[in-house]
């Protein structure tokens, strides 16, 4: 009897946690859009206008847009979480040459981190037949962000490589914003 009572208590506790977090997750697309708008604003605030001397060095990384076009919300959420994690990773190393506004950079990193945490709490990966497509998406995203990371390393994290990467991250966030508008 004690075990059954304990299980009922745990069940009630878990259901109340679900109820508490559900409204937060129901508003995720709207919340996501606000966070992305704020992140874009912070990206702009971090640096100044794109330096003229860097125009010659433009690089095409080719974002795998198909990862943001699946039919299931969970899959899109997983892709967005993955993208934000990669962006967070890129902007958390070797930034000394960039000479960006440190406060805006810190706010940008904090915003990304909090959004990743939010997505992790709301996006429950279900092991269904879509697992394979999620892995394919993950690999495509990993390859895309590795290109950016290698580009930064090849250019020894110089100012232009950071500015080109910042412009590319802006494009990623705009794609996410476009996608969350459809959710």
C-alpha positions in Angstrom: 0.0 0.0 0.0 2.9 2.4 0.8 4.5 1.7 -2.6 1.2 2.4 -4.4 0.7 5.6 -2.4 4.3 6.7 -3.2 3.7 6.0 -6.9 0.5 8.1 -6.9 2.4 11.0 -5.3 5.2 10.8 -7.9 2.6 10.6 -10.6 0.8 13.7 -9.3 4.1 15.5 -8.9 5.1 14.7 -12.5 1.7 15.7 -13.9 1.9 19.0 -12.1 5.3 19.6 -13.6 3.9 18.8 -17.0 1.0 21.2 -16.4 3.4 23.9 -15.2 5.8 23.6 -18.1 3.1 23.0 -20.8 1.9 26.6 -21.1 5.5 27.7 -21.4 6.0 25.2 -24.2 2.7 26.1 -25.9 4.0 29.6 -26.4 7.4 28.5 -27.6 7.0 29.6 -31.3 6.0 33.1 -30.1 8.7 33.2 -27.5 11.2 31.9 -30.0 10.4 34.7 -32.4 11.0 37.3 -29.6 14.3 35.7 -28.7 15.4 35.5 -32.3 14.5 39.2 -32.8 16.5 40.1 -29.6 19.4 37.9 -30.8 19.5 39.6 -34.2 19.5 43.0 -32.5 22.3 41.9 -30.2 24.3 40.6 -33.2 24.0 44.0 -34.9 24.9 45.8 -31.6 28.0 43.6 -31.1 29.8 44.9 -34.1 29.7 47.8 -36.4 28.9 47.8 -40.1 30.5 45.0 -42.2 34.1 46.2 -42.9 34.7 47.1 -46.5 38.1 45.3 -46.6 36.3 42.0 -45.8 34.0 42.1 -48.8 36.6 40.4 -51.0 36.7 37.5 -48.6 33.0 36.6 -48.7 32.5 32.9 -48.2 29.5 30.7 -49.1 28.8 28.2 -46.4 25.5 26.9 -47.8 23.1 26.5 -44.9 21.2 23.2 -45.2 17.7 24.8 -45.4 16.0 21.4 -45.7 16.7 20.8 -41.9 14.1 23.5 -41.1 11.4 22.1 -43.4 10.3 18.9 -41.8 6.6 18.4 -41.2 6.8 17.7 -37.5 7.1 20.4 -34.9 9.4 18.3 -32.7 11.8 17.8 -35.5 11.9 21.5 -36.2 12.4 22.2 -32.5 15.3 19.7 -32.4 16.9 21.4 -35.5 16.5 24.8 -34.0 18.0 23.7 -30.7 20.9 22.1 -32.6 21.5 25.3 -34.6 21.5 27.5 -31.5 24.0 25.1 -29.8 26.4 25.4 -32.7 26.1 29.2 -32.8 26.7 29.3 -29.0 29.8 27.1 -29.5 31.2 29.3 -32.3 30.7 32.5 -30.3 32.3 31.1 -27.2 35.9 30.9 -28.4 38.8 32.9 -29.7 36.8 36.2 -29.9 39.7 38.5 -28.9 40.4 39.7 -32.4 36.8 40.5 -33.2 36.8 43.6 -31.0 33.0 43.5 -30.5 30.9 45.2 -27.8 31.5 42.8 -24.9 28.2 43.6 -23.2 26.2 42.8 -26.3 28.2 39.7 -26.9 27.6 38.5 -23.3 23.9 39.2 -23.7 23.8 37.4 -27.0 25.5 34.3 -25.5 23.2 34.4 -22.4 20.1 34.7 -24.7 21.3 31.7 -26.8 22.0 29.6 -23.7 18.6 30.3 -22.1 16.8 29.5 -25.3 18.7 26.2 -25.7 17.7 25.3 -22.1 14.0 26.2 -22.9 14.1 24.1 -26.1 15.6 21.2 -24.3 12.8 21.3 -21.7 10.1 21.5 -24.3 11.4 19.4 -27.2 11.0 15.8 -26.3 12.7 13.6 -28.9 10.4 10.8 -29.7 12.1 7.7 -31.1 9.9 7.1 -34.1 10.5 6.5 -37.8 11.7 10.1 -37.9 14.9 9.3 -36.0 16.8 8.7 -39.2 15.8 12.1 -40.7 16.8 13.8 -37.4 20.2 12.2 -37.6 20.6 13.2 -41.2 19.7 16.7 -40.3 22.1 16.7 -37.4 24.9 15.5 -39.7 24.1 18.2 -42.2 24.1 20.9 -39.5 27.3 19.6 -38.0 29.0 19.7 -41.5 27.8 23.2 -42.1 29.0 24.5 -38.8 32.3 22.7 -39.1 32.9 24.6 -42.4 32.4 27.9 -40.4 34.7 26.7 -37.6 37.4 25.6 -40.1 37.1 28.9 -41.9 37.7 30.7 -38.7 40.7 28.5 -37.8 42.1 28.8 -41.4 41.9 32.6 -41.1 43.4 32.4 -37.6 40.2 34.0 -36.2 41.0 37.4 -37.8 38.6 40.3 -37.9 37.2 39.5 -41.4 36.6 35.8 -40.6 34.6 36.8 -37.5 32.6 39.4 -39.4 31.8 36.9 -42.2 30.8 34.4 -39.5 28.7 37.0 -37.7 26.9 37.8 -41.0 26.3 34.0 -41.5 24.9 33.6 -38.0 22.6 36.5 -38.7 21.4 34.5 -41.8 20.9 31.4 -39.7 18.8 33.3 -37.1 16.7 34.8 -39.9 16.0 31.4 -41.3 14.9 30.2 -37.8 12.7 33.2 -37.4 11.1 32.5 -40.8 10.5 28.9 -39.8 9.1 29.6 -36.3 6.6 32.0 -38.0 5.2 28.9 -39.8 4.9 26.8 -36.6 
